Every structure is written in C-alpha cells, then in structure tokens.
Amino acid sequence: MPIGAPFGVRWRGVAAVTVAGAAHQVSVAARIDHKGRRREQCLLDGVRVERSVLLRLTCAEIECPQAKFVRAQWDAFHRRAPRAKAQPLQARPLIEEHALVVGHHQCTARPARFTCFTHCPNRAHPALLIEKTGYDLFEQGVYVGGGLVKSRDGAHPRLPTLEAAKAFVLARQLEAMAALGRLRERGFGPDGGEA
C-alpha cells in the first residue's frame, strides 16, 4: 500500500509458505482508516494472528528457539502436536560417524553443534546465539573441513548436511586437479620436478 494513500484504500495479499515441513496459507490485508492510519490484519491458515506471531511461524531459521516455541504452540492449538511415545532404551555409540566416499577420498563426517550468532531472516526478534547442527570432516583421522563460516550477518555451519560435506570434498578435489593441471602447463612433471 503506498504511503499517503487516501481513506478507504484497501489491499490484500495471499501467499503459500512452506516452513519446517508444514505448508501454510498467509493472507495480509491492509486498509487506511478514517483517521488516515494504516491498519493491517494477518491470517495464517484462516486464523487471525498478530504480526509478530506470523513472522515467527514463517521464520526460515528452523533451529531458532523462539520460532520453535511459537510453532509448538500453534501445533498444540490445532491439536497437531506429536504425542511423545516412550522410546525403548537402546545402546548408542558415543561418537556418531558417517563414511563419505567421493572420488578417491574416503572421509568421515562427525556431527557437531555450533553456537552461532544468528539474525532472524524475518526480523521478528533481535539476533540470538543459536545452537546449530553441522558436520566436521576427517580424512584418516586428520581434520579436513567444517566449523563455522562467519559473515557480517552472523555465522552458520560450513557443512550443515551430509550432502554439503560431499560437495565440499568434491570441490576440494576439483581445485586440486585444476592446480595440478596448471603445474603441468608450466612444465612441471608428475614427480614434482621439471619435465
């Protein structure tokens, strides 16, 4: 709605949003009241919600504690809350590992938790320290990659998924092949000496 719109102007927008595996229909209606003030009404799946609640429910940051809390309240309100089943006791390894084979590289990916200073993508709340999951990579017991990537917007795990870990190993392999190709073009042989 344009700034300075006259009394009686109305606007409505509708969108479909999928967050954390749940699809929602978001509707926002705005109008200019008799005093010239902008009034907004937000609906999520046909239920009127406050703007702050809408922003938290549609937040793309899955591990945000505020978004998790509001989503749990929403699911409980709609009786969609998962019932907690008693889990049988099972022996689990202390360190979980996943074998990754990419080309000639055999790496081990280990799950890790990182404390990240994260800005809300919807600006529903100030930046928070959030525990995020990711992976660290090891090859023959030597650390290869992982950790955090820091930017002006905060930090996030370099390898948030196993697919990202595979892509990381493949990218390093392609970089090494390109570097070897440049050395061969300059006249260096495969044994490290000049050809």
N, C-alpha and C positions, 0 to 999 in steps of 0.2 A: 504494500500500500504506500503510495507516495506521501512524503512529508508535506503537511499543509493541505491535505485533502479536505474537501468540504463535508459538512454534516450529512449523514445518511449514506456515505460511500461504504460499500461492503466488499469484502474479498474473502475467498475460500480456496484453500489448497489441500489436496489429498495425495498421499504417497504410501507406498508399501515399503516396509523396512523389515529386514531380517537381521536379528541380533541374537547371539548366543544360541543359535539353532531354532529360534522361535520367530515366526512371521507375524507382523503387526500391521494394521492399517492406521496411519496417522492422519488426522484432519486438524487443520488450524483455520479458524475463522476470525476475521478482524473487521471492525467497523469503527466509524467515528461517531461518538455520542453527541447529544445536544449541546455539550459544553466544549466540543472540539477536541476531546481526548480520544486517544486510540484505545480500544478495548479488544482484548484477544480472548479466544476460547479454544482450548486444546482438547482433543479427543483422541484416545488410544483404544482401538477396537470398539468404538462406540461409547466408551466410558469417559466422562469429563475428568480431566486431571489438571493439576497445576503445572505450569511451565517447567519448574524445577524437577518435578517428578517425571515429566515427559523426557527431559534431557537425560536424566539418569537411566530411565528404562531403555532408551535408544542409544546409550553410550556404547561405542565400539570397543572400548577397553574392557575386555572380558574379565580381567583379574582385578578390577577396581573394587575395593571393599564397599564403597557407597553404592555403586551400581548393583553389586551382588545383593546387598541388603534390600534395596528397593525392588529388585526382581523377585526375591523370595517373598516379600510382602504381596506383590502383585499376584504371584502364583498361588499363595495361600488364600487371597481374596477370591480368586476364581476357582478355588479348590483343585488346582493343578499341582499342588506341592507333592513332590515324590514322597511316598511313605518309606521311612527308614526301615530296612529289613535287617534283622540280626545276621551279621556276617559270621560264618564259622571261622574258628581260629585256624590260621594257616601259617606255616613256616615260610618266611620270605627272606631273600638274601639281603644282607646289609648294604651292599652296593649293587645297584642295578646297572647292567651294561647291555648295549646293543651293538652287534657286529655290523660294520658297514664295509662293503666291498665296492670300490669304484675304480674301474680300470685295474691297475696293478697294485693299488693301495688297499691295504686291509687295516681299517681303523676301528677304534672302539669309541662309541658315544656314551657318555655318562650323564644322566640327568643332573641338573644343578639348579639352585634357586639363587636369584639375584635381586638385591634391593635396588630398585630403580626410582629415580626422581622423575615422575611422570605427570605431564599436563593432561587434563581432561580434554579429549577431542571435541566434546560438545560445549566446553567451558561451563559445565554445570557446577563445578566446585574448583577451589584453588588446587594447585599442583600438590601431589601426595607422594610419599615414599610407598611404593607398592612392591610386594614380593612377586616376582615373575619367574616362570619356569623356562628353562632352556637346556642346552647341552654343551658340554666341553668335549673336545675330540682329542684322542690319544692314538699314537701310532707306535707300536712296540714299547708302550709304557712312557713315551715322551709326549708332552703336551704339544698339540698341533694348532689348535684354534678353539675359539669360543669366547667366553667372557662377555663383556658389555661393549656396546657401541655408544659413545657419548656424542650428543649433538646439543645445539642451543635449546632444543625443545625438551631435553631431558636425556634419558638413557633407556636402552632396551637390549635384550639378549641378542648377540650376534647370530646365534643359531637357535631360534625358538622351536624348531621342529626337526625331526629326523630328515625330512626332505631338504630343509635348508642346510643341514650338515652335509648331505650328499652333494648338493650343489656347490658348497664351499670347497669340498675336496676336489670335485671336478674342475672348478675354476682354477684352483692352485695347480692342478695337473696341466691344464691348458696353458697357464702362464709359464710353467717350467718348459713345456715343449716349445713355446714361442721363443723363450730365451735361448734354448739350445739351437733353434733354427737360425737366430741372429748370429750366434757364435760361429756356426758352420759357414754362414755367408761371409764372415770376416776372415775365414781361412783357418779357423781352429778346428782340429780334428776331434773325433770322439774320445781320444785318450787324454785330452786336455792340452796337448802340445800343438804347435803349428803344423798344418798339413803340408 
